Amino acid sequence: MSGRRTGRLAGRPTDRAEDAIAWLLCTLGLFAVLIAVLVGRQLYSCGLDQARYEAASRSPIRATLLEDAVRASVTTDGAPTTVRALANWTGPDGVDRSGAVAVPEDARAGTVVDAWADRDGSIVPRPALASDAIVRGVLLAGLLLATMLALLRLAWTGARAVIATRNSAAWEREWAAVEPEWRRTA
């Protein structure tokens, strides 16, 4: 046996570099999945905590409209963006209050609508749901993972372009050395 290496490890230095870069990028890809999962779990946990806090600090109320709904603004397609009307309600603290609430566009004075109030009786948006936390965690983790994988793909494409350029230059040098010898024997 001559001790000469054969196989992929005996190839050009660029082949070994390409293999090393592929292994590195695959490893980074696995870390990207792990990071995305951990970030998604953290976002879900924070969203769930927020939903629990809002559920504990907000109460559903019934508000009675004191006037017909008024279109506050209109989108370019004519659909209302905000419809508010003056209403009164009893807050969770038992105090009667009044103010503007979001209502359906065709709501008339005297209509009873559902709304949410904080502990002080002020109108607030509905509390977040657990499903909102799930959606937020999954979507943002997916976006993060897609971004990281796109960057890894970009790195792989760049590395392949550099390696191809170096291989092409090496092939040209090798051909320049072999071609005159080949012509003489042909």
C-alpha positions as semicolon CSV with decimal commas, in nm:
position;residue;x (nm);y (nm);z (nm)
1;M;0,000;0,000;0,000
2;S;0,142;0,337;-0,095
3;G;-0,010;0,535;0,192
4;R;-0,178;0,764;-0,058
5;R;-0,519;0,898;0,051
6;T;-0,819;0,831;-0,166
7;G;-1,177;0,942;-0,161
8;R;-1,336;1,277;-0,082
9;L;-1,073;1,380;0,179
10;A;-0,800;1,353;-0,083
11;G;-0,974;1,610;-0,305
12;R;-0,887;1,971;-0,367
13;P;-0,865;2,208;-0,070
14;T;-1,179;2,377;-0,199
15;D;-1,364;2,045;-0,172
16;R;-1,263;2,015;0,192
17;A;-1,359;2,379;0,252
18;E;-1,697;2,320;0,089
19;D;-1,757;2,017;0,313
20;A;-1,657;2,212;0,624
21;I;-1,884;2,503;0,529
22;A;-2,174;2,263;0,461
23;W;-2,130;2,102;0,803
24;L;-2,104;2,441;0,973
25;L;-2,415;2,576;0,801
26;C;-2,614;2,259;0,875
27;T;-2,514;2,285;1,240
28;L;-2,614;2,652;1,243
29;G;-2,944;2,551;1,081
30;L;-3,015;2,312;1,368
31;F;-2,930;2,588;1,617
32;A;-3,165;2,819;1,424
33;V;-3,449;2,569;1,474
34;L;-3,367;2,543;1,844
35;I;-3,352;2,922;1,885
36;A;-3,681;2,968;1,698
37;V;-3,851;2,710;1,920
38;L;-3,717;2,874;2,237
39;V;-3,818;3,223;2,119
40;G;-4,163;3,094;2,020
41;R;-4,211;2,935;2,362
42;Q;-4,104;3,257;2,535
43;L;-4,340;3,468;2,323
44;Y;-4,622;3,222;2,392
45;S;-4,549;3,234;2,765
46;C;-4,543;3,616;2,770
47;G;-4,862;3,630;2,563
48;L;-5,032;3,384;2,795
49;D;-4,928;3,590;3,098
50;Q;-5,064;3,902;2,927
51;A;-5,392;3,724;2,846
52;R;-5,428;3,609;3,207
53;Y;-5,354;3,958;3,339
54;E;-5,604;4,118;3,102
55;A;-5,869;3,856;3,182
56;A;-5,824;3,925;3,554
57;S;-5,825;4,304;3,519
58;R;-6,106;4,347;3,265
59;S;-6,473;4,272;3,294
60;P;-6,746;4,237;3,035
61;I;-7,012;4,504;3,062
62;R;-7,335;4,594;2,887
63;A;-7,353;4,953;2,763
64;T;-7,671;5,128;2,653
65;L;-7,632;5,366;2,361
66;L;-7,746;5,722;2,425
67;E;-7,725;5,819;2,057
68;D;-7,714;5,663;1,714
69;A;-7,375;5,536;1,591
70;V;-7,168;5,794;1,404
71;R;-6,912;5,701;1,145
72;A;-6,582;5,849;1,266
73;S;-6,383;5,781;0,950
74;V;-6,420;5,592;0,624
75;T;-6,168;5,385;0,429
76;T;-6,116;5,431;0,056
77;D;-6,353;5,141;-0,017
78;G;-6,628;5,303;0,192
79;A;-6,611;5,061;0,486
80;P;-6,608;5,223;0,830
81;T;-6,280;5,204;1,019
82;T;-6,426;5,322;1,347
83;V;-6,785;5,354;1,456
84;R;-6,838;5,501;1,802
85;A;-7,137;5,616;1,996
86;L;-7,202;5,776;2,332
87;A;-7,324;5,518;2,585
88;N;-7,365;5,467;2,957
89;W;-7,277;5,161;3,166
90;T;-7,215;5,050;3,518
91;G;-6,848;4,973;3,579
92;P;-6,719;4,675;3,777
93;D;-6,685;4,911;4,075
94;G;-7,062;4,979;4,065
95;V;-7,026;5,341;3,947
96;D;-7,235;5,461;3,652
97;R;-7,023;5,594;3,369
98;S;-7,065;5,729;3,020
99;G;-6,840;5,769;2,719
100;A;-6,779;5,658;2,364
101;V;-6,782;5,287;2,285
102;A;-6,717;5,095;1,966
103;V;-7,046;4,977;1,816
104;P;-7,187;4,823;1,498
105;E;-7,245;5,080;1,225
106;D;-7,624;5,048;1,231
107;A;-7,660;5,073;1,612
108;R;-7,933;5,306;1,729
109;A;-7,991;5,489;2,057
110;G;-8,122;5,252;2,325
111;T;-7,937;4,950;2,184
112;V;-7,746;4,746;2,442
113;V;-7,395;4,648;2,329
114;D;-7,122;4,434;2,480
115;A;-6,796;4,604;2,583
116;W;-6,506;4,557;2,824
117;A;-6,408;4,777;3,117
118;D;-6,101;4,786;3,338
119;R;-6,119;4,794;3,717
120;D;-6,176;5,171;3,710
121;G;-6,472;5,129;3,476
122;S;-6,300;5,276;3,168
123;I;-6,369;5,114;2,833
124;V;-6,079;4,898;2,714
125;P;-6,027;4,645;2,431
126;R;-6,134;4,287;2,495
127;P;-5,872;4,082;2,678
128;A;-5,627;3,880;2,473
129;L;-5,704;3,510;2,444
130;A;-5,476;3,210;2,492
131;S;-5,518;3,142;2,121
132;D;-5,376;3,490;2,050
133;A;-5,062;3,388;2,242
134;I;-5,032;3,066;2,044
135;V;-5,071;3,243;1,711
136;R;-4,823;3,513;1,808
137;G;-4,564;3,261;1,928
138;V;-4,596;3,038;1,623
139;L;-4,598;3,322;1,369
140;L;-4,304;3,510;1,515
141;A;-4,101;3,192;1,569
142;G;-4,175;3,090;1,210
143;L;-4,072;3,431;1,082
144;L;-3,751;3,416;1,285
145;L;-3,672;3,066;1,159
146;A;-3,742;3,162;0,798
147;T;-3,515;3,465;0,829
148;M;-3,231;3,266;0,984
149;L;-3,262;2,989;0,723
150;A;-3,267;3,246;0,443
151;L;-2,945;3,396;0,579
152;L;-2,786;3,051;0,595
153;R;-2,899;2,984;0,239
154;L;-2,746;3,315;0,132
155;A;-2,418;3,220;0,306
156;W;-2,420;2,882;0,128
157;T;-2,483;3,044;-0,209
158;G;-2,199;3,292;-0,149
159;A;-1,960;3,019;-0,038
160;R;-2,045;2,808;-0,343
161;A;-1,984;3,107;-0,573
162;V;-1,641;3,172;-0,418
163;I;-1,548;2,802;-0,437
164;A;-1,664;2,777;-0,799
165;T;-1,453;3,080;-0,890
166;R;-1,145;2,930;-0,720
167;N;-1,204;2,591;-0,884
168;S;-1,242;2,752;-1,225
169;A;-0,914;2,942;-1,180
170;A;-0,739;2,621;-1,067
171;W;-0,875;2,429;-1,365
172;E;-0,750;2,700;-1,601
173;R;-0,402;2,685;-1,442
174;E;-0,399;2,306;-1,466
175;W;-0,514;2,315;-1,827
176;A;-0,249;2,573;-1,913
177;A;0,014;2,334;-1,777
178;V;-0,125;2,017;-1,941
179;E;-0,255;2,149;-2,273
180;P;0,087;2,202;-2,442
181;E;0,191;1,848;-2,348
182;W;-0,138;1,711;-2,472
183;R;-0,103;1,886;-2,811
184;R;0,239;1,731;-2,869
185;T;0,106;1,381;-2,816
186;A;-0,207;1,432;-3,024
